[in-house]
Amino acid sequence: HTEATLEFDGSAKPNPGNGGSGYVLYNGRGRVLESTSIEILECGVTNNQAEYAALVWGMECAIRYNIKSLLAKGDSELVIDQMNGYKNVNSERMKPLYTQ
């Protein structure tokens, strides 16, 4: 597997509050390589932190599969824009996840 697609999502309720994150990693033919969902019971997690957590865990999974080309898809415009360099990461809470 050298190409893959990663779909990721995360949320917190209330925001901030308890959250959840998940991802699905597909190979180049659209078959699921791995999928995971995680409950985040850390008090005060934000929607954006949950989104980033899903992205980071999914990218770590892609590394384990030795993926060389990864298309990441998510519904958080902020996270996507930050990963593409269109927006800066200003939140101190987000910087550690972003740098991962």
Secondary structure, DSSP 8 states (H G I E B T S, - for coil): --EEEEEEEEEEETTTEEEEEEEEEEETTS-EEEEEEEEEEEEEE-HHHHHHHHHHHHHHHHHHTT-SEEEEEES-HHHHHHHTTSS----TTTHHHHH-
